[in-house]
Every structure is written in C-alpha cells, then in structure tokens.
C-alpha cells in the first residue's frame, strides 16, 4: 500500500468506530511504519513488549523515536518473572526452549491487549519470511481483532529509500552489523551469506517469535 492508501484505510477504520493500536519492536525497519502513523494520527497507541532481554540501545532508540514522533507509547511486560523462566536443569529458557521463552515474554503479555481493540496495525512484510508471504492485507486475530498489514508489499529498498528521503534516525546497532534486532541473547551480527532475519535465533529452525504465528487465525 502507498501512504495515501494507508491513511485512507486507517481513517475508514476510525470512521467505523474501531479502536486501533500498533506494536513495535523498535528495530531498524520499524521506524518507517511509526513515522507514517505519526503523520496520520500519533494518538494511536504503540505497544512495546519489553521482554527484559532487549539491547539497551533498543530501549534508548525507542525513547528517542517516541519523543521525536510524539508517539503514544505503552509498555507491556511478561507475567512470569525471569526467576521462574527456567527449565528442569535451571537454565533460562532462551537457551533450551526459545519457543516457550518467546511465548512467555511476547505472546502471552500481548494476547489480552487484543481484547481491548478492534484493529492491530502490524508492520510485517511479505519479503521477511515464508510465514509472512502467506499473509493477506487483513487477517483475523484472537478476540475478533483485525490484523491490518499496511507494509505487506513493501521491500527492503522501499524501506531504505523512505528512511533516507525522510532523514529518519537509524538504530544504533545497525552500524555495528546488526540488521534484524530482537532480544539480545537471540540476536547475532549480520553475515553476508544470510538473509536478513538469519541473525535471529542463529542455528535454530526458528524464524518467528510467535506474534505472527500464534496470534493469527489461518
């Protein structure tokens, strides 16, 4: 979708009386959707799932972007404390069961938020993973929520050009070689032989944290 189409769709939802929210991990490519939304309606809540494992650079970037764009930031934190997120051998779950770690730290905290809204503006792109290639512009999520994917047909080049043309700030870890930035224990620097998201969950058959698998009805 182009920007006028995104704005038209959001205004349509609002005219229908629907409550909207978005989520953001505040990694390198997240800033484009945040900038677009800030120009349309910066009162739309932006939920940041603070897993407790983020790079401190990501948290600082979130604060900077929030102030720059005057965003309505809301933080969500896990229900289960880290002291209870361990396997039978006492290891933190990101070392032995990253899927369950993602569930406890991302999926479970966000799921009840869906019940408060009608539309989840989600920045997934089809070129990011095989899972996301299957998405349509609108999908169903739990609690009858509509997942709206305005960036679905955007490409890396389009993201890069938008950031450049609008002189948007870059995540500080990009210059250190990180392109897909998630939780610190599960993120590695980019290698030229990888696709963009292979810096996440390196060596595992895992490409999604669960937000785009467990919180979508296919």
N, C-alpha and C positions, 0 to 999 in steps of 0.2 A: 504494500500500500504506500502511496505517496503521502506527504504530510497533510495536504488538504483532505484527503480521504480519511486519514486517521482522525483528524479534528471533527469531520462531519459525523463519523461513526460514534465518537465519544459524546458529541452534543446530542445525537439521537438517543443514546442510552439515557442521558441525563433528562432529556425531554420526556422520556417514558417513565421517569421517576426512579430509575435504577440507581442503587448505591455502588460506586466504583472504588476499587483500590488497585494498587500495583505492588509488586515485590521487587526488590533489587539486592543483588549480592555486592554491588559497587565494585565490580571488577572492570577490566579495561573497556569492554564494549558496552557495558550497562549505561554509560553516560549519555548515549545518543537518545534512547527512549526517555530517560529522565529529563533531558533538555527539551525534547519535543513536548512532553506532558507539562513541563513548567510553563511553556508558552501558551498552552491550551487552557490549563486550569491547575495552578500549583497548590490548590487546596486538596486535591486528590491524595488520600493517604498513601505513603510509601512505606511498606513494611520491610524492615531489615531484620533478618533472622540472625541474631547474634549467638552463634553456636558456642562461643568461648574459645574457639580454635582459630579465629581469623588472624591474619598477619596484622601487626599494629599499624602497618602502612595502609591497610584496607580501612580500618576504623578511622584513621586520620583523613583518608581520602573521602570517606562518607561525610564526615563533619564539614570538610571544605566544600564539597559539592552541595550539600544541604544548605549551607549558608549562601553560597554563590547563586543558587537557583531558587532560594526561598522555599524549599520543599517542606512538606508536612510529614516529617519522619516519625515513624512509630517502631519501637524495638520489640521483638519477640524473643524470648529466651526459653531454653529447654525446661521441661517439667522435672526431669530426672537429673539430680546433681551428678557431677563427674565422678564423685567417690563411689557412686553406685553403677557407673557405666564400665563395668569390668567383667571379663569372662571368668571361668572357673579357676584359671591359673593366676588371676589377679592382674591380667594385662588390660589396659584400656582398649575399648572395643575397636578403635580405628586400626589397631594392629592385627586383630584377629577376625573381626566381623564388621567390615566397613559398611555393609548394607544396613545392619541394625544400628550402627552408630549414626548413619545419616537419618534413619527413621526417628531415633530419639532426639536428635539435635536439629532436624529441619522439618520433616514431615509432620510429626506429632505436634510440635508447637504451632504450626501454621494451620493445621486442619480445622480447629474450632473457629479460627478467624473467618473462614469461608462462610460460616453460618450467619455472619453479620452483614454480608454483602450480596450483591446480585451479579456483579461482573468483576472478574480478575483480569486486569490488563497484564499480560505476560509477554516478556520480550524474547521468547525462543525464536530461533531462526532455523529454517529447513536445512541449511548447509552445515549445521553444527554436529549432527549425529543422525544415525539411521532411524532412531526413535522419532526424532523431530521431523524427519522427512515425511512421516505419515500423518502429521497434524494438518488439520484444516484451519481456516481463519478463525472459526469458532468451534470450540469443543465443550462438552459437558464435564463439570467437576462435581464433587460431592456437595450435598445440600442444595442442589438445583442451580448452582452457580455457573455462569457462562465464562469459559476461558476465552479471552479475546487476544489474538496473536497478531498485532499490527506489524511486527517486524519479520513475519514469517518468510517473505520473499526478498528480504534484504541480504546482501552479500558482504563479505569482508571488505571488498573495495568500496562499496557504498558507505559502510561504517567509517572507513578510513577517511574518505573524502568529506563526509559530514563533519567529522571531528576537526579536520584541517580547515575547512571553509568557515566553521563557526568558532575556530580558535578555542576549542574546549580543552580543559586540563586533562592530562594523562595520568593514569595510575602510576605512582612512583616505582612500582616493581617492574614495569614494562622495560625500562632502560636497563634493568638488571637481568633481562632474559626471560621473564615470566609473561606468558600471553593469556593463558586460561588460569585464573587465580581463584582458588577456593579456600578451604581450610588449610592451615599451614602444614599439618602432618601429612596431608594427602596431595600436596602440590609440588611439582618439580619445575625447574627451568626448562624452557622450550629447546628441543633438539631439532635440527634442520630436517631430519628424516621422519618427524612425527607430523600428524595433522594437529590442528590447534589444541584440541582437548586432550591429547595424549599426555600432557603434563599433569593431568589429574589421575589419581589412583593408578600410578605407574605400575605396570606388571600385573595388573588385575583385569579380569574380564568385566569391567565396570565403566560405564560412560555417563551414568546419570545418578543424581543424589536421591531420587525418589519423588521429588516435587512434580516431575514431568512424566512419571510412570504411575505412581500410586494416587496422585491427586488429579487424575483424568479418567473419564469413563469412555472406554473404546468399545 
